[in-house]
Amino acid sequence: MGNLETDSKFLKKAMIVNVVGTILKVCGPLLTFVMARIFGAAEFGIFVSSQTLLLTIAHSATLGLDKGLYWYLPQNKLNNRTAHDGIMESFWVSAGISLLCMAVIFVGSFTPYISKELPWYAISLLFYVGTYVFSTASEGNRRPQNAVFVNSFLTVTLAPAVSIALYFLNIPHALPLGLFVGQVVGFCVHFVLVRRQFPDMPLVPGKLPPKSLVLYSLPLGLDEVVASFLLRSSLWMVMLFLGPEKAGAYGIMVTISNALQTIRVGFTPILTPVVAGMDKERLKTDLKPVYSYCVFMVTFIQLLIGFFIVLFPDLILGIAGKDFIVQPEALGILLFVHLLGGFGGMSNLVINGLGKTLYSLKMDFTSLVVTLVTGYFLIPAFGLVGAALAMLCQQGVAIICNNIYLIMMGYRPYSIKLVSQALWIVGLIAFYIVVNMGVFSMVMWQKIVVYLVIVALLLLYWKIVKKHFSANANIPKKQA
């Protein structure tokens, strides 16, 4: 069986898993909206800000060793190493750093510089980093379904459900405790799944992570710190300039629009290992069909979700309560940001697959500067719309630079057939503008009919063009 055919079958299977994960991810945000309605905009805004800080610290604590497993584990067999080499070594290093961070937060809570509530969130740190390491171990071993079930459904559903239950039981610190329960359960499930894949893996390996894994991972670890700040910088600036209530409203919009982003993020453990496994000859012949197939599938799924959000924004925002329906036009800009990222932003996955992690670090530093500078001027002037515009500026700069970098290395991974996808994206944005300009108004049943018609057109389009985007479309029939 040809390498491209093998990769194609894996991509198709992983795509199905990704779609299922996207469906499951709906459950978490819905409960999050209910949680926001129960706890109120101000308290929910503090929760969102604290959780994003916690995620940033947790990602930093892994030093990039979790993401490095995407690249390292597939090579264990090629280099005659034990299949589990690098997993527990990465976990214990990450766990040690997370415990140190927890200690700093607890000690700092006795000073005026750290909130008294933050230690309640910090107790989840160890389980966050453990989840990161073990979930990427499964993904690096080509078991993406494990991370999809646990990360996309179990933890994100269990955490808000527990917080809501604790609230009605009048138990204090309900929000951080719900988060803690969700992460503990997720960590335990991931550990069991990894042990089943590697039954001979020792709990204490007695050695540090391999040098090659560390050298590859450290730039990714620094990049993860920058990327975490980059991802959450607009929310923190909203909190700083506009207050917790506006931060809560913006947090809901980010949660909704992230339904599109998670589609693209879900292809990180899929596309990166595939590109990393290509030699120079395969990169010349196989990169374009593989990459174009991934872009086609990501943007197609994003379009299905995007049109729904465009037609029913008030309904979705209203689940959280009237306090969260603030500057809904910002949601449209965030949708465009993630659609743009789905089409051109996956170039970063190719760059990491090629081993150019140092470039990714430099690019994210640049993007962070762009976000902070534009946000500093735009958020006070335009509110939530300004925060969304800052994200749009950052995304545009990153996509342009990344694709120029690929061209300079001699790679042009975009198929000309992707023009049709670009036209659909332009159509979605135009549709959003027309709907929100008040050119015509629709009642609920009319919106439902319009959405069903759009879905039918998208499915017809997919049926017509899907064969042209198959990752193994250029494999001779005898080989396939």
N, C-alpha and C positions, 0 to 999 in steps of 0.2 A: 504493500500500500504506500503510495507516494506521501511525502511529508506534507504537501499542501492539502491533500485529501484528508489526512489525519487531522490537521489543524482545522479544516473546514467542518468536519463532523463535530469536533470539540466546540467550535464557535457556535454552531447551530444548536447543540445541546445546551451550551451555556446561555445562549440567547433565550431559550425557553425558560430556563431557570430564572433568568433576570426578569422576564415578564411576570412569572409567578411571584417573584419577590416584590415587584412593583405593586401588584394587586394586594399582597399582604401588607405592604407599607401603608396602605390606606387606613388600616385599623388604628395604627399608632397616632397619626395626626388627628383623626376624628376624636379620639380620647383626649388628646392634647387640647383641642378646642373646647371640649367639655370642661377640662381642668381649668383652662383660662377663664371660662365663664364663672366657675365656682369660686376661684380664689381672687378674681378681680385683676384689673389691668396692672395696678401698681405692684402687687405681690408677684404676679406672673412675670412682670418685667424683670424683677430682681432674680427670680428663678432662672429665666432664660440667660441673663448675663452671667450668673454664677455657674450655670451648667457649661456655657461656652468657655469660661475661664478654666473650668475643670478639664474639659476636653483638650484644651491647649496644653495644659500641664501634662496630661496623660500621654498625649502624642509625643511631647518632648522627652518624657521619661524613657521611651523605648529606644531612643537614639537612632531611630530608623531601622532597627533590627527586625521589626515586624514586617515592614515593606521589603526589606532585603531578602526575606524568605521567599518572596515571589520569584526572585532571580536565583537564589541559592539552592533551594530544594530540587528544582528540576534538573540541576547539574550533579546532584549526588550520585545518581546512577551512572551518568556519563564519566565521572571521575572515580568510580569504584569506591565511593564512600558509603557509610551506612545511611539508610534511607532517612533516618530521623536526625542526622547530624545537624546541629545548629538550633534546634527547636528549644530544648530545655535550657541550653546555655543562654539563649536570647531572653527566655522568660526570667531567669534568676537575676540577670543584670538589670532588666527593666523593673522587676519587683523591688530590688534594692534601692533603685533611684526613686521609685514611687513612694516607698516608705520614708525615705529621707525628706521628700517634698511634704508628705503628710506631717512629719514632725515639725518642719518649719512653719507650716500653717497653724498647727495647734499652739506652738510657742508664740507665734505672732499674734494670735487672737487675744493674748493678754496685754497687747499694746494697742494704742489708738489707730494703728495703721491697717489692721486686718479686721474685717467684720466678725462679730461673734457668731454669726450664722454660718460662715464659710467652713469651719471645721466639720459641721454636719454633712456638708457636701464632700469634704475631703476624704471621708471614710470609704468612699466608693473608688478612690484612685487605684488601689492595688488591683481591684477586680476589672477596672477599665483596661489597664495595661495587659493583664492576663488574657482578657478577651481579644485584644488586638493581636497578640502573639499567636494564640491558638487558632483564631479564625483565619489569619493569613497563612498559617501552616496548612490548614485544610485546603485553602485556595491554591497555594503553591503546589499542593499534591493533586490538583485538578478535581477538587471536591467543592465547587462553589456553592452547591445547594446547602451545605452546612451553615455557612455564613449568612446565606439568604434567609433561612428559617429562623436562626437565632437572632441575628442583628436586625433583620428587617421586620420581624414579627414579634418574636417572644419578648425581648427586652423592651422594645418601644411600646408594646401593648401592656405588659405587666406593670411597668413603672408608673404610668399615669393612673392605671386602675387601682394600684395599691395606695397611691397618694389620695385619690378620691375617697377610698374606703377609710383611710386614716382620718381624713377631714371630718367625715360624718361620725366617726367614733370619738371626735374631739381630742385626738392625740396630737400634741404639738410637733412641729418640724415635719409635717406630713409630706411636703414636697421633696426635701432631701432624703427622707427615709424611703419614700417610694422609689426614688432613683437608686438607692442602695440595694433594695430588694431585687429590682430588675437586673442590676449588674451582677449581683451574686449568683442568681439563677443562671444568667447567660454564661458566666464564667464556668460554672460547674458543668453545664451541658457541653460547652466547647471542649473542656478538658477530657470528658468522657469520650467524645467523638474522636479526638486526636489519639487517645490511648487505643481505641479500636483500630485506627489506621496503622499505628506503630506500637504493637504490643510489647516489643522488646526495648522500647525507649526507657532509659533509666530516669527516675525522678530527679536524682542529683547526679549530673554527668561528671562532676569533679574536674571540670576544665572551663576555661573561658571560651566565648564564641570564636570560631575560626577567624584567622586574620583576613582572609579574602572576603568573608562576609562583613567584617567590621569596616574594611576599607570601602566596600561598595555602599554600606549602609549609612556611614557617618554623614556624607553629604545629604542623603535622603532625610536623616534625622534633623539636621539643621534646616533643611528645606521644609520639613514638617512643621517646625516651630514657626517659621516665617509664613507658611501657607495657612496655619491655624489662625495666626493673627490676621492674615489677609482675609480669610473667610469670615471672620467675626468682627473685623475692624469697623465696618459700617454700623453694625448694631451697637458696638460700644460707643461710637461717636454720637449716635442718636441718643443713647443713654446720657452721655455727657452734656450735649447741647440742648436736648429737648425734654429730658426727664424720663422716669420709669414708665409712665403711662404710654407715651409715644413709643418707647422701646418695646413695650408689650405688644402694641399694635403692629409695629414693624416686624417683631418676632413672628407673629402669626402669618404675615405676608411672606416672610422668608420660608416658614414651614410649608406653606402652600406651594410656592414656586420651586422649592427643593424637590417636589415630586418630579420635576423635569431633570434637575441636577442629578438625582440619585440614579437615573437611567444611565447617564454618562459615567458616573462614578462606579456603577456596577460592572462596567467593562474594564476597569483597571486591572483586576486579577485575571482577566480573560485575555486582553490584547497584549499586555506587557510581557507575560511569559512566552506567548507565541512569537513576538518580535525578537525576544532574547534568544530564542532557539533557532533563528535563521542565520546562516552564514552569508558572506558577501554576495554570492551568486544568487541565493534565494531572495535576498533583499532586493535585488535588481528586478526579479521576475514575479515574486509572490507578495511583496509588501503592498503594492497598489490594490490588487483584488481583495486581500484580507482587510486592509484599512478601509477601503471604500464600502465593503460589506458591513463593517461595524458602524461606520458613519450613517449608512442608509438605515440600518435597523434602529439605531439610537434616535435619530431624528424622526423616524416614522412613529415610534412609540410616543415620543415627546409631542408630536402633532396631535395624536389622539387625546392625550391628556390636556394639552394646551387649549384646544378648542373648547373643551368642557369648562375649563377655568375661565376662559374669556366670556362664555355665555352666562355663567352662573357665579360671578365674583361676589355679589352681595349675599347670595345664599350661603356660599362657603364661609365668608367672613362673619356672617350673622350667626353661625353656629357658636362662635366664641362670645357673641354678645354685641350690642350696639356700640359699646365703647371701643371696639376694635375696627369699626368701619371708619377709618381715617385716611384721607387721600388715597382712595382705591386705585387711582391711576398709577401709583408707584408699583402696584402689583403687575401691571402690564409691562412696565420697564424691566422688572425682575424676570418676567417670562421671556422677554427678548434676550436678556443676558444669558439665560440657560439654554435657549435655542441656539444662540450664537456659539455657546460653549459646546453643545452637542455636535455642531457641524464642523467647527474649526479647532475647538479646544482639545480634542483628542490627540492632536499632534504631540502634546506633551507626553502621552503614554508611549508613543513611538520613540521619542527622545530618551526616555528612561529605559526603554527596552534595548536601545542601542548602547546603554551604559553611560550616557552623558549626564550623570546626576549632578555634576558640578555646575553645568550650564543651567539646569532646572533651579538650582539654589540661587544663582545670580538673577535669573528671570523673575523669581518670586520676590526677591528683594526689590527689584525694579517695580513690580506690580504693587507691592505694599506701599512704596513711596508715592506712586500714582494715586492709590486709593486715599491715603492720608491727606495728600495735598488737595485733591479735588473735593474730598469730603469736608475738609476744613472750610472751604469757601461755599460749597453747594448746600450742605445740610442746614446751616443757620439761615440761608437765603430761601431755600425751597422746601425745607422740612424733609418728610419721608421721600418725596420725589427726588430731592437732592442726594439722599443716601443711595437710592436706586441708580441715579445717574453716575455717581462715583463708581459703583460696581460695573456699570456699562463701560466707562472709560478704561477701567483696569482690564476688563475682559478683552476689549478691542486691542489694546496695546500688546497684551500677552499673545493673542492669536497671531497678530501680524508678525511679531518678532520670532515666535516659534516656527512659523511656516517659512519665513525667510531663512532661518537657520537650517531647516531641512533642505531647502533648495540649494543652499551653499554647500551642503554635504553631498549633493547630487541626487536627492530623493524627491520625487514628485508623487506623493501617495494618493492624490485625488483623481478619481475617474471623471471623465467629462460627463458621464451619465448622472453625476450628482447635481447637475444644474437643475434638474427637475425638483430635487429636494429643496434647493435654495429658493425656487419659485414658490413652493408650498409655504416655506417659512415667511417669505415676504407677504404671501396671501393671508397668513394668520395675523401678522402685525397690522396689515391694512384692515382686516376684519375687526380687530380690536379697536382701532382708531374710529372706524365708522360706528361701531356699537356704542362707544363711549362719548361720541360727539353729539349723540341725541338726534342723529339724522332720522332714525326711525326707532320706535319702541316696540317691544314684543312682550306679550304676557307669557306665563310659564309654559303653557302647552305649545305655543309657537316656538319658543326656544328649544323645547324637547324635539319637535319635528325638525327644526333646522339642524340640530346636532346629529340626529339620526341620519339625515341626508348627507351631512359632511362625512360621517363615519362610513357610510356606504360608498361615497366617492373615494375616500382614502383606501378602503379595502379593494375597490376595483382597480385603483392605481397600483396598489401593492401586487395584486394578482398579475397585472400586465407587465410590470417591470422587475419583479423579484428575481427572475432567472438571470437578468443582466447583472445583478449585484451578488450572485452567489460567489462565495470566497473561492470555490474551485471551478469557476466558470471557464477558466482557460486550461483546465486539465484535459488532455486528449481522452476521447471516450474509451479507448482500450485501457488506458491507465486507470481511469475512474471506475 
